[in-house]
Structures are given as C-alpha cells and as structure tokens.
Amino acid sequence: MSLPERTPSAKLAQIFARINMSELPAMSANVQELISLTGSRRSAAYDLAKVILKDYSLTNKVLQVVNSAFYSLGWPVNSISRAVTILGFDAVRDIATVIAIFEEFIKQGVDKAEISKLLTRSFLSGLQARQLAVRKELKVNPEEAFICTLLHNLGKIIICIYLPDMHREIERQVNAGRSEDDASRRVLEDLTYREVGEEIARFWNLSDNVIIAMEPQPAQPRNRDDAQGYLQNLASFNNQMVDSICRGADIGPLIERYGEMMALGQEEALEMMGQTVEQSEDLSSSLRYGLSKLKIRSNLRLIEQGEAKGPVEKAGEGEKTEELDALPTGGDKSVNDFVRDLTETLMGQFNLNDFYVNLLEGLYRGVGFDRVVFAIVNIQGRSPMLIGRFGLGEVEPDRIAGFRHNLSSQDFAIPKALKSGKDMAIPPNSPNAFPEELAPLVKDRMVYLFPVCLDQKPIGLLYLDRKAGRPKLDENEVKTTRLFRDFAVMALRKISRGH
C-alpha cells in the first residue's frame, strides 16, 4: 500500500513557518543513502563502505564503535569494508545510520540533555524491534523494523529540537495528566506529533513504511503475513514500552495488548530490554550519556520486583532538589577539545562550580568512565568526612548524593589515597576496600581514586569507575586523567588567589 500525495495543511505550514522551514536541513545525503540500503538484497559491502567513507567524521566514529569493548574482537579493524566483513552488512549499516542521525539532531538542538534522552529512547526501541522480529520470526525485515521504530517519534524529536518551549509545555501537560495527543493538539494548533513527523518524513523523502509506522495506536495485523501491520505494531509497542520503563511504570497493560501478537510475556520483555541496554553502552558517548540520564537499570529492577510506579512526581513549589548527575552535554568531543576548553576557561574569569561540571564531563565522555564523582573533604564536625559534590554517569541519584566516607579510619582505600596523596586503582569487588555504605556503588566496578591536593594538603578526590569487564585505563588515559586532576587543582588555586 502506498500513501497518497498531500500538501501540508495551513496549520502545519504555520508550524513550519515558526521553525523557519526554509532553514530546516534536509536529511543529509549520507543518511538518506544509508536508509535506502535497508533491506536491499543487491547491496554489498562495497556499496555501504562508499556511503560511509564520504564522511570522514562518520568513518572514524564507526571504526571507533567497531573497535570498542562492545564487540571485543581482539584485533584492530582499520577499514569499513573489513568491519562489514566481520560484523555483517546489517550491523555496520545500522551503526552508521544511528551515529549519523544522532549527529544531525544533536548539532541542531539547544537542550542537549533532553534531545540525548529522546534519541536514546528511540534507539533502544529500534534495537528491541529488530530483536523481536528475529527472535519471534516475524514476517518483517528486521533492519526495516529497526529504522521504522527508530523514527517512530520523529515529530516529537523535531519539535524538541526546533521548538523546545513548545516541547516543554507539551511535556508539562502530559505530566499533569493529559494524553500526548491532546496536549500536542493544544500546543501545536490542533496538530499531533505524528502529523508533524509524517510531513517531515515526506520532506526528507523517507519510505512509505517509515511514515506508516508512525501510527501511535495501530490495528492488529490482519494475519501473520501482514508485514506493514507488524511494522506498525513493533514501532508502537517498543516505543511505548521503553517510555514506560524510563518512567518506572507498569508494562502490564502493554503486554496485555501486544503480548499475544508478539508471543511475548513480561519476563521475557524485561530480559530483552536489559540485554539491549547492555549492548548499547559502549556504542557512542552520546548513547552512553543518554543511558546515564534515563536510569533504565534501576527502573527495570523496580518493575521486575513488582514495584512499578507512574510518572515521577515533581518537586513542589519552593522545594529545592539537586540531582548531582544532571549535567549538560554537547555533541561528541575529543579529549583534546575538553582540554582546550578547560585551558581557555582557566585563562579568564570563571565560576568554580561550572568549571567542575565541565571537567567531569571531560572525564566521563572524553576519557570514558561509567561514573565520575568529585568529592570534597569536610573537616567540620567531630571527624573529617569526604562528601560528594558533583557527579555524572550511570548511577541512581540517591547513591551519588549519598557519597560520603568517614576519613577517621585509615583501613579503607579512600583514606589511604588521600593521606598518601597517591593515585590508586582498586580491582572489582576487592575485599575490605570500601565501607559497607559504599558497597552498592562500587560493586562489580573497577575503581580509580585520584586525590586532589593543594600545597600537599588533600582537599578532595576524583572517584572514577568502569564496570567489570571494560578495559582498564591504559597509560595515555592515566596521563589524561591526571591532567584533568591538575586542572582541578589549578582552578582551586586561582580561585583562592582571587583569580
């Protein structure tokens, strides 16, 4: 079934005018070519390599992902054609498509954190759809299921990027109890996210199946051979499920509606989601950042334990809340980019808190830790304490906010590191290395401790970790981490001297 041509409505034209449609970039030629390769039986490794190699940055990022710990190949892969040979055409094309789409959208938006979360949810949904198509032997092309599900919320993504105030107002109304369709119609002058997405997809000349799969509440497939019906339901179900899990909400109603169609129970759905999250973490810094903000792991545990809830309650008026891991991000940046930014900041006037936010982002995204905490030594009270001040990474807010360590005892690793002023690396699950209250934080983690000292006096600590199984810091990464620690000391010294 092909879709009839139609011109944008007057109201949709008004919306486009607000976002200056003349400046809305067309989907890049590279992304369109990558998407057009979906399901092509004639495409070969050479065709895919040609598309990727047109973009130097995309080439580097694809090779970086292929050589990441996620694939654990054991030998370097230095060419795109070699990557296709080893991992397969479909895997490399999907990696490149996702990286290219992420790059384009993140570059355009203002609210980087919100865009990263939205894109990460879409990516996880796409991976889930592809897994389901393969596991349940559905009569759909798994890679087409991935692309259609990935772009299911294209309209929401576009509004988030180009009209962030409208997106925030829609989210506010949804959190207050309105349906998303109702809220978007009120804010977007009687339009839904879906209608915006459909028009953008036509503008970008995407396939009919991508547009059809934007249906939020599709009818059941007519039969097992109804490929379009299954594409619609895969896109709708997986996006709704990921959104529910990100809210920590019960997925029972979704399983009740879609479970029989997909031959899927709740336990299997949650198990697949956990595997999808695990597979995604080493694919790119943008994805890793998005995952860290979504708190999916902790929500999966709550749902598995039968403790699912509705949307998270907001703080009341006058309440002050602080999530220490809620730090901003930009597009993919190299370590050198962060070093240059921090160096330039130190040369002028700066806010110390803002400086440390940027420094932690450099360690988290530039060097590549799973969690980063900057804690300060507090000597007030009966005994000195180390108290978490800033944090970033995949960790529940209560754990990062509760990062405290009594320094009166020298039996543990952190007091020893601070007293000696020496950097330390603690292997996963080392006995008696940390007090009991920090056990949930450090479990199954390779922990690195970098004391921050001013005039040989310990004033703080950089706590950094990676999950067990991820590569240990190499020599260059250790040097880079020490450089960032030196930046922390230089900032403190400059502030103490009144700039």
Buried (B, 14 or more C-beta within 10 A) or exposed (E): EEEEEEEBBEEBEEBBEEBEBEEBEEBBEBBBBBBBBBBEEEBEBEBBBEBBBEBEEBBEBBBBBBBBBBBEBEEEBEEBBBBBEBBEBBBBBBBBBBBBBBBBBBBBBEBBBBBBBBBBBBBBBBBBBBBBBEBBEBEBBBBBBBBBBBBBBBBBBBBBBBBBEBBBBBBEBBBEEBEBBBBBBEBBBEBBBBBBBBBBBBBBEBBEBBBBBBBBEBEBBEEEEBBBBBBBBBBBBBBBBBBBBBBBBBBEEBBEBBBEBBEBEBEBBBEBBBEBBEEBBBBBBBBBBBBBBBBBBBBBBBBBEEEBEEEEEEEEEEEEEEBBBBBEBBBBBEBEBBBEBBEEBBEEEBEEEEBBBBBBBBBBBBBBBBBBBBBBBBEEEEEBBBBBBBBBBBBBBEBBBBBBBBBEEEEBBBBBBBEEEEBBBBEBEEEEBBBEEBEEBBEEBBBBBBBBBBEEEBBBBBBBBBBEEBEEBEEEBBEBBEBBBEBBBBBBEBEEEEE
